[in-house]
Every structure is written in C-alpha cells, then in structure tokens.
C-alpha cells in the first residue's frame, strides 16, 4: 500500500504541476487581455481627441492627410484647454446615448409598429420573389432560406429607421459643435490685425514723437 502510494507520487506531482501551469497561463492571459483593453481605451481616447481637428483640416481646409495630421496635432496641443472640455462633453453625450436607447425605443414604439409593418411589406416582396425563383431550381428549405436572406436586411433597416433618424440627429449636432469649435480655434490662430484708422494714429517706428 505504502509502496504503491510512493510509486504514484510522481504522477500526482506531474498532474498538480500541469494544473498549476494551466492556471498560471490562464491568469496571465486574462491579465494581458485586461491590460490590452485599457490600452486600447486610452489610445482610442487620445485619437478621438485629435481626429476631430484632423478631419476638419482635411475637409474644410482641403489639406493632404499628412499635413492635416501634423497641423491637427499642433492645433490640439496649443489649445488643449479649449479642446479638452469640449471633448469631455462630446464623450459624455456619446456614453449617455447608449443607455438612453432603451427609453427612446419605448417612446418610439408607435413608430416602430408602423415601420415593422412597412418592413414586412417592403422586405416581403423581394423575399417572396427570390424564394419563388429559387423554388424553380431547388427543393426543401433552401428557397425559404434564400428568401429570408434577401428580405431580412430590408426589414431590419426599415424597422429601425426611427432610431437611425434620432441617432443621426445627435451625430449631426455633435459634428456641428466640433465644426464651430474648430472655426473658433482657427480664428484664435490668426494674427491680430490693427485697423487702418488706428494704424495711422500710431507713431512710426523710430520717430521721436
């Protein structure tokens, strides 16, 4: 009995060490995934802070991509006190909008019922057409599957169109806020010009008056 126990001890140690290795690898992998997630959040936050300016430089000023990136980084760095609070408000609205989708969907229930009926009508026509054509060549469930695949995207888009409309309004508002802020930043970068009437009053450099 004792001899058998001693003989099986290496096997038990091997099994125990194998489980320890698996646990260590699992914990290490989970820790790396958590670290990678937070690094991704940090990088995304920094990029979102700079990308708003870069996009408007590229579109409004018609600059090249490399020039827009360079000038966008410089402009954001010089006016971080103005861009930072706006970015915080922008991120807050985006984060708050996610949980607000539930009450918005509840308020849009009457419109959703109408869009569901409209989606069934608009999506059912191509679905029936595709299913009918497929039934000429195939049998079984294949025509039904092909019809569903043809009509389902149309049904989904029509059904969620009220939510897409409201989300689009919010995106237009946020984009307009960033555009106005960008124009203000560009105005701050322009040199202060002295009016001609004041320039005539000011003494010329080197004069004794």
C-alpha positions as CSV (number, residue, x, y, z in Angstrom):
1,X,0.0,0.0,0.0
2,X,2.7,2.4,1.0
3,X,4.9,1.3,-1.9
4,X,2.0,2.0,-4.3
5,X,1.5,5.4,-2.9
6,X,5.2,6.3,-3.2
7,X,5.2,4.9,-6.8
8,X,2.2,7.1,-7.7
9,X,3.6,10.3,-6.1
10,X,5.5,11.5,-9.2
11,X,2.3,11.1,-11.2
12,X,0.4,13.2,-8.7
13,X,3.1,15.9,-8.8
14,X,3.0,15.9,-12.5
15,X,-0.8,16.3,-12.6
16,X,-0.6,19.0,-9.9
17,X,2.1,20.9,-11.7
18,X,0.2,20.7,-15.0
19,X,-2.9,22.2,-13.4
20,X,-0.7,25.0,-11.8
21,X,0.8,25.8,-15.3
22,X,-2.7,25.9,-16.8
23,X,-4.0,28.2,-14.0
24,X,-0.9,30.5,-14.3
25,X,-1.3,30.7,-18.1
26,X,-5.0,31.4,-17.8
27,X,-4.5,34.2,-15.2
28,X,-1.7,35.7,-17.2
29,X,-3.7,35.6,-20.4
30,X,-6.7,37.3,-18.7
31,X,-4.4,39.9,-17.2
32,X,-2.9,40.6,-20.6
33,X,-6.3,40.9,-22.2
34,X,-7.4,43.4,-19.5
35,X,-4.3,45.4,-20.0
36,X,-4.7,45.4,-23.7
37,X,-8.3,46.5,-23.3
38,X,-7.4,49.5,-21.1
39,X,-4.5,50.4,-23.5
40,X,-7.0,50.3,-26.4
41,X,-9.3,52.6,-24.5
42,X,-6.5,55.1,-23.8
43,X,-5.3,55.1,-27.4
44,X,-8.9,55.5,-28.7
45,X,-9.5,58.4,-26.3
46,X,-6.3,60.2,-27.5
47,X,-7.1,59.5,-31.1
48,X,-10.7,60.8,-30.8
49,X,-9.3,64.0,-29.2
50,X,-7.1,64.7,-32.2
51,X,-9.1,63.1,-35.1
52,X,-11.9,65.7,-34.9
53,X,-9.5,68.5,-35.7
54,X,-7.6,66.4,-38.3
55,X,-10.9,65.6,-40.2
56,X,-11.9,69.2,-40.4
57,X,-8.5,70.3,-41.6
58,X,-8.7,67.7,-44.3
59,X,-12.2,68.6,-45.4
60,X,-12.7,72.3,-44.7
61,X,-9.1,73.4,-45.5
62,X,-8.6,70.7,-48.2
63,X,-5.2,69.7,-46.8
64,X,-3.5,66.5,-47.5
65,X,-3.6,63.7,-45.0
66,X,-0.1,64.1,-43.6
67,X,-0.4,67.9,-43.4
68,X,-3.8,67.5,-41.7
69,X,-2.4,65.1,-39.1
70,X,0.6,67.4,-38.4
71,X,-1.4,70.6,-38.1
72,X,-4.2,68.8,-36.2
73,X,-1.8,67.6,-33.5
74,X,-0.2,71.0,-33.2
75,X,-3.6,72.8,-33.1
76,X,-4.9,70.5,-30.5
77,X,-1.8,70.7,-28.4
78,X,-1.8,74.5,-28.4
79,X,-5.5,74.8,-27.5
80,X,-5.8,71.8,-25.2
81,X,-7.6,73.9,-22.6
82,X,-10.3,74.7,-25.1
83,X,-10.5,71.3,-26.8
84,X,-10.3,69.2,-23.6
85,X,-13.6,70.3,-22.0
86,X,-15.4,70.1,-25.4
87,X,-14.1,66.5,-25.8
88,X,-15.3,65.6,-22.3
89,X,-18.8,66.8,-23.2
90,X,-18.7,65.1,-26.5
91,X,-17.7,61.7,-24.9
92,X,-20.3,62.1,-22.2
93,X,-23.1,62.6,-24.7
94,X,-21.9,59.5,-26.6
95,X,-21.7,57.4,-23.5
96,X,-25.1,58.6,-22.2
97,X,-26.8,57.9,-25.5
98,X,-26.2,54.2,-25.2
99,X,-28.4,53.6,-22.1
100,X,-30.8,56.2,-23.4
101,X,-31.6,54.0,-26.3
102,X,-34.0,51.9,-24.2
103,X,-36.3,54.8,-23.2
104,X,-36.1,56.2,-26.7
105,X,-37.2,52.9,-28.1
106,X,-40.1,52.9,-25.7
107,X,-41.1,56.3,-26.8
108,X,-40.8,55.3,-30.4
109,X,-43.0,52.2,-30.1
110,X,-45.9,53.6,-32.2
111,X,-43.4,54.4,-35.0
112,X,-41.7,51.1,-34.6
113,X,-45.0,49.3,-35.1
114,X,-45.6,51.2,-38.3
115,X,-42.1,50.6,-39.5
116,X,-42.4,46.8,-38.7
117,X,-45.5,46.6,-40.9
118,X,-43.7,48.7,-43.6
119,X,-40.6,46.5,-43.3
120,X,-42.6,43.3,-43.7
121,X,-44.2,44.8,-46.8
122,X,-41.0,46.1,-48.4
123,X,-38.9,43.1,-47.3
124,X,-41.5,40.5,-48.1
125,X,-41.8,41.4,-51.7
126,X,-38.1,40.6,-52.6
127,X,-38.2,37.7,-50.2
128,X,-41.2,36.1,-52.0
129,X,-39.6,36.8,-55.4
130,X,-36.3,35.2,-54.5
131,X,-38.0,32.3,-52.9
132,X,-40.2,31.7,-55.9
133,X,-37.3,31.8,-58.3
134,X,-35.2,29.6,-56.2
135,X,-38.0,27.1,-55.8
136,X,-37.8,26.5,-59.6
137,X,-34.4,25.1,-59.2
138,X,-34.1,23.8,-55.6
139,X,-36.3,22.0,-53.2
140,X,-36.7,21.7,-49.4
141,X,-35.9,24.6,-47.1
142,X,-33.4,26.3,-49.5
143,X,-35.9,28.6,-51.2
144,X,-37.2,29.8,-47.8
145,X,-33.7,30.4,-46.6
146,X,-32.8,32.4,-49.7
147,X,-35.9,34.4,-49.5
148,X,-35.3,35.3,-45.8
149,X,-31.7,36.3,-46.6
150,X,-33.0,38.6,-49.4
151,X,-35.7,40.3,-47.4
152,X,-34.2,40.4,-43.9
153,X,-31.8,43.3,-44.4
154,X,-34.5,45.4,-45.9
155,X,-36.8,44.6,-43.0
156,X,-34.2,45.4,-40.4
157,X,-33.3,48.8,-42.0
158,X,-36.9,49.9,-42.3
159,X,-37.8,48.7,-38.8
160,X,-35.0,50.6,-37.0
161,X,-35.3,53.7,-39.2
162,X,-36.8,55.8,-36.4
163,X,-33.8,55.0,-34.2
164,X,-31.4,55.7,-37.0
165,X,-33.1,59.0,-37.6
166,X,-32.7,60.1,-33.9
167,X,-29.1,58.9,-33.8
168,X,-28.4,60.8,-37.0
169,X,-29.7,64.0,-35.4
170,X,-27.4,63.5,-32.5
171,X,-24.4,62.9,-34.7
172,X,-25.2,66.0,-36.8
173,X,-25.4,68.0,-33.6
174,X,-22.0,66.7,-32.3
175,X,-20.4,67.2,-35.7
176,X,-21.7,70.8,-35.9
177,X,-20.4,71.6,-32.4
178,X,-16.9,70.3,-33.4
179,X,-17.0,72.3,-36.6
180,X,-17.9,75.6,-34.8
181,X,-15.2,74.9,-32.2
182,X,-12.7,74.3,-35.0
183,X,-13.6,77.6,-36.6
184,X,-13.1,79.3,-33.3
185,X,-9.7,77.7,-32.9
186,X,-8.6,78.8,-36.3
187,X,-9.8,82.3,-35.6
188,X,-7.6,82.3,-32.4
189,X,-4.6,81.3,-34.5
190,X,-4.9,84.3,-36.9
191,X,-2.7,87.3,-36.1
192,X,-4.4,90.3,-34.6
193,X,-4.7,93.0,-37.3
194,X,-4.8,96.7,-36.4
195,X,-7.5,98.7,-38.1
196,X,-6.3,101.2,-40.7
197,X,-7.6,104.2,-38.7
198,X,-5.6,103.1,-35.6
199,X,-2.5,102.4,-37.7
200,X,-2.5,106.0,-38.9
201,X,-2.6,107.3,-35.4
202,X,0.2,105.1,-34.1
203,X,3.7,106.7,-34.5
204,X,6.0,105.1,-37.0
205,X,8.9,103.0,-35.6
206,X,12.0,105.2,-34.9
207,X,10.1,108.5,-34.8
208,X,10.7,111.0,-32.0
209,X,7.1,111.9,-31.5
